[in-house]
Amino acid sequence: MSATLEIAQRYADEIITLRRALHEVPEYDLELPKTQALILEALEGLDLEITLGKELSSVTAVLRGGGGPGPVVLLRGDMDALPVTERVDVPYASKHPGMMHACGHDLHVAGLVGAVKVLHELRDQLAGDVVFMFQPGEETTGGAPIMIREGLLEAAGRRVDAAYCLHVQSAGDPLGMWNSKAGSFMAAADQLSVRVVGAGTHGSKPYRGKDPIPVACEMVLALQTMVTRQFDIFDPIVLTVGRIAGGTKENIIPDDAFFEATVRSFSPETGAKVKVASERLVEGIAAAHGLTAEVDYRVGYPVTVNNDAEYEFARQTITDLFGADRFRERPQPSCGAEDMSFVLNEVPGAYVNLSACATPDWDKAADNHSPLATFDDSILPNAAALLSELALRRLARG
């Protein structure tokens, strides 16, 4: 057994207790005071340089290695929860009504605290420094770019050389299985909002007004045709209209109608193209009917890209620690999105997934973000060990 795994196992009870304390107090977006306090309490007494965020409740901790100035590795754990009402009957269920750690970020925090403790014991062997990134706002406005703006990547006094993180799954793989892939690993996520502006009138005399509802419906269908006819199937996009609204009564044609869509893409070129194409399409359809369209296209998280060399390094580290049968290479990227992408746009690194599925029937288990999502926190020592081992080996490599 590796030293990192052995030490992580010694901290198992402590980090599982921390995870359950975090699970009880889920907090949303950028301001997470209770979560931040629990992290600081867990790190108390360790030889760390800690900086708190100014615009958000982040915690950045730097551990200096005993080998003197060398490379810098960043390890990240996101902290925020979701506006979901928990339906899991556990003793440590959420005490914040309408909020739940339904995506496993409580495990990310506890696993990263475990990595801090492991590496603190091994700090004399570190051939450089480690930056620990405890980040709010992954599910919402994006805490990573704010932390970068506040100096995250230079927290050690010199720029980070490589960055790693993991994400737990509540379904999709057996407990303890790792997965990842080189290159594009998760999608970019943008938001398309459209207001179709017409002119209201009585429902019995549609010719007296300009009905925005059928025009909005036509736009929704045309956007799906656009996806299949203007974009390469091997560099795809996913465009889903998740909200449509208009009108107040069946016999009133309203002045306007609205819809909102999420747009997922896997390359910067396609992301830029879909913005232009979707704006042109909805504006053209509106004009064809004598209406106008107010379009708000918001560019969100970029594509999450695993550096080829760092991915291979992470894959090899996983198989060395846990065996080749514990790693699955994903054949395709995920359409989910991540603001770790902002970090990986700045420095090479790798993002991996770890199954924390709490049921043997992993294919039918509730997914992340479900009010029924459950996570087996017995895998936390594995998470802490991998993060520690990645830092230890990457610093030794120089």
TORPA-298556 format. One line per field, with one value per residue (C-alpha): residue number from 1; x, y, z. Coordinates in steps of 0.2 Angstrom, whole numbers. Each point is the difference from the previous one (the first is absolute). Example, Ala and Ser with C-alpha at 12.3 -4.5 7.8 and 13.67 -1.06 7.14 Angstrom:
REM residues 2
i: [1|2]
east: [62|6]
north: [-22|17]
up: [39|-3]
This chain:
REM residues 398
i: [1|2|3|4|5|6|7|8|9|10|11|12|13|14|15|16|17|18|19|20|21|22|23|24|25|26|27|28|29|30|31|32|33|34|35|36|37|38|39|40|41|42|43|44|45|46|47|48|49|50|51|52|53|54|55|56|57|58|59|60|61|62|63|64|65|66|67|68|69|70|71|72|73|74|75|76|77|78|79|80|81|82|83|84|85|86|87|88|89|90|91|92|93|94|95|96|97|98|99|100|101|102|103|104|105|106|107|108|109|110|111|112|113|114|115|116|117|118|119|120|121|122|123|124|125|126|127|128|129|130|131|132|133|134|135|136|137|138|139|140|141|142|143|144|145|146|147|148|149|150|151|152|153|154|155|156|157|158|159|160|161|162|163|164|165|166|167|168|169|170|171|172|173|174|175|176|177|178|179|180|181|182|183|184|185|186|187|188|189|190|191|192|193|194|195|196|197|198|199|200|201|202|203|204|205|206|207|208|209|210|211|212|213|214|215|216|217|218|219|220|221|222|223|224|225|226|227|228|229|230|231|232|233|234|235|236|237|238|239|240|241|242|243|244|245|246|247|248|249|250|251|252|253|254|255|256|257|258|259|260|261|262|263|264|265|266|267|268|269|270|271|272|273|274|275|276|277|278|279|280|281|282|283|284|285|286|287|288|289|290|291|292|293|294|295|296|297|298|299|300|301|302|303|304|305|306|307|308|309|310|311|312|313|314|315|316|317|318|319|320|321|322|323|324|325|326|327|328|329|330|331|332|333|334|335|336|337|338|339|340|341|342|343|344|345|346|347|348|349|350|351|352|353|354|355|356|357|358|359|360|361|362|363|364|365|366|367|368|369|370|371|372|373|374|375|376|377|378|379|380|381|382|383|384|385|386|387|388|389|390|391|392|393|394|395|396|397|398]
east: [0|6|5|-14|-13|6|-1|-16|-8|6|-10|-16|-11|5|-4|-16|-5|4|-10|-15|1|1|-14|-11|3|-1|3|-3|10|15|-4|3|4|-4|9|16|0|-1|15|10|-3|5|17|3|18|7|15|-9|-1|-18|-9|-19|-9|-6|-14|-5|2|15|15|17|13|18|11|19|10|16|10|0|-7|-5|-16|-17|-15|-18|-13|-18|-16|-17|-10|-18|-17|-16|-17|-7|-11|8|-10|13|-3|17|5|10|-13|-1|-5|-2|-18|0|19|10|18|-8|16|12|10|0|10|12|4|2|11|11|2|6|13|6|2|9|12|3|7|10|6|18|-1|-9|12|-10|-16|-19|-14|-17|-15|-16|-12|-18|-12|3|-18|-5|10|17|12|15|3|-3|13|12|-3|4|17|-3|13|14|-5|17|10|2|-12|-8|7|-14|-17|-11|-17|-13|-19|-10|-15|-15|-4|7|14|3|6|19|1|10|-3|7|6|13|-4|-18|-8|-14|-10|-1|-16|-9|-17|-12|-14|-13|-14|-11|-9|-17|-16|-14|-18|-16|2|-15|9|18|2|-2|16|17|-1|17|-5|0|16|9|-6|7|17|1|-3|12|14|-1|1|15|9|-2|4|13|11|12|-6|18|2|-18|-11|-15|-13|-14|-14|-5|-12|-13|-13|-13|-18|-12|-16|-6|-9|13|15|14|12|15|6|16|11|17|12|16|13|14|15|17|12|2|-3|-16|-5|3|-9|-16|-1|-1|-11|-13|-1|-2|-13|-12|2|-4|-15|-7|3|-9|-15|1|5|17|11|10|14|12|14|10|17|2|13|12|4|9|16|11|18|6|16|-8|-15|12|9|-16|-6|17|-1|-17|4|16|-10|-16|3|-4|-17|-5|2|-12|5|-15|-4|-8|0|-14|-13|1|11|12|9|16|1|6|15|4|0|14|11|1|-9|-13|-18|-5|-16|-2|-16|-7|-16|-8|-10|5|-12|11|-8|-17|6|-6|12|9|-12|-14|-9|3|19|10|18|11|13|10|10|6|17|2|-4|13|13|-1|1|15|8|-2|8|14|5|-3|11|14|-1|4]
north: [0|17|13|12|-14|-6|17|4|-15|6|16|-9|2|19|4|-10|10|16|-5|-4|17|9|-10|7|18|2|17|8|10|11|4|-16|6|-16|-11|12|-1|-19|-1|12|-10|-16|9|8|-4|-5|9|9|17|4|14|3|7|18|-2|-18|-12|-9|-7|-1|-10|-1|-15|3|-15|-5|0|19|10|-12|-3|5|-12|5|-11|5|-4|10|4|5|-9|1|7|-18|-7|-15|-17|-11|-7|1|6|15|6|18|12|14|-1|0|-3|-16|-6|-10|1|-7|16|-4|-15|11|11|-14|-10|16|3|-18|3|15|-11|-13|12|9|-16|-2|18|-4|-11|14|7|16|8|-5|12|-7|9|-1|8|7|3|-14|-3|18|15|-8|2|-6|16|11|-10|1|19|1|-8|-19|-5|10|-4|-9|15|-8|-6|-17|-13|-14|-2|-15|-3|-14|-1|-13|-9|-7|-11|-7|-10|-13|7|5|0|15|7|13|4|10|16|8|-8|11|12|19|7|16|7|6|11|7|12|0|17|1|10|-7|-1|-10|-18|0|12|-5|11|15|-3|-9|-17|-4|-17|-10|10|-6|-18|1|6|-14|-13|9|1|-19|-1|12|-12|-15|10|13|-9|-15|-15|-4|18|0|12|-3|13|-2|12|-3|15|8|12|12|6|1|-7|-11|14|14|1|7|14|-12|-18|-6|-16|-5|-13|-8|-2|-13|-1|-9|12|19|1|-8|10|16|-7|-5|18|8|-13|0|19|1|-13|7|17|-5|-10|15|11|-12|2|19|-2|3|-11|6|-12|-2|-13|-2|-9|-11|-13|-5|-18|-10|-7|-13|3|-16|-3|5|-12|-14|4|0|-16|-9|6|-7|-17|0|4|-10|-12|0|-7|16|12|2|11|10|-2|17|16|5|13|6|16|5|17|-10|3|18|-7|-13|13|9|-15|-18|-13|-14|-2|-18|-7|-13|-10|2|-10|-6|-14|-16|4|15|1|4|11|18|11|16|14|-11|2|-19|1|-10|-1|-14|10|-15|4|17|-8|-5|18|7|-12|3|19|-2|-12|11|15|-11|-8|16|10|-13|0|18]
up: [0|-4|13|-5|0|17|8|-8|7|18|-3|-7|16|1|-18|-1|16|-9|-15|10|9|-16|-7|14|-4|-19|-7|-17|-12|6|18|10|18|9|-13|1|19|0|-12|10|16|-9|-5|16|7|-16|-7|-15|-7|-1|-10|0|-15|-1|-12|6|14|-7|9|-8|10|-5|7|-2|-5|9|-16|-2|-15|-14|-10|6|-1|3|7|0|9|-3|15|-5|0|-10|3|1|14|7|-1|8|17|8|18|-7|-13|-4|13|-12|-8|-19|-1|-2|-4|-15|-11|13|3|19|-5|-11|15|12|-12|-3|19|1|-14|10|15|-9|-9|16|7|-15|-3|2|-15|-11|-13|-2|7|0|-2|7|-8|9|-12|2|-15|-12|-2|-3|-5|-1|15|-9|-11|16|9|-14|-1|19|-3|2|-13|8|18|3|-6|-18|-12|1|-12|0|7|5|7|1|0|8|-8|8|-15|-16|6|15|16|-1|-19|-7|-18|-11|-17|-9|-9|1|16|3|-11|0|6|-6|2|-14|6|-13|2|-15|-1|-9|3|11|-5|3|-4|-12|-11|-2|-16|11|9|-2|9|8|6|-17|-5|16|-3|-17|6|13|-14|-12|12|1|-19|1|11|-12|-16|4|12|-2|8|5|9|7|9|11|1|12|3|18|3|-11|6|-7|3|14|-7|-14|-9|1|-12|10|-4|2|3|7|0|7|-6|6|-13|1|-11|0|-9|0|-19|1|16|-10|-15|9|8|-17|-8|14|1|-19|-1|14|-7|-17|5|9|-14|-12|10|3|18|9|11|14|2|15|-3|15|-1|15|5|-13|-5|13|-8|7|-5|-9|10|17|-4|-4|16|10|-8|4|18|2|-6|10|16|-3|-14|-19|3|10|-15|-15|-14|-6|-19|-1|10|11|-4|18|3|13|5|4|-19|4|10|-14|-13|10|5|-6|11|1|6|5|7|14|3|18|-5|16|-8|-9|-14|-6|-17|7|15|2|-9|6|3|4|17|2|-4|13|1|9|10|4|-16|7|5|-19|-5|12|-4|-19|2|11|-11|-15|9|7|-17|-10|11|-1|-19|0]
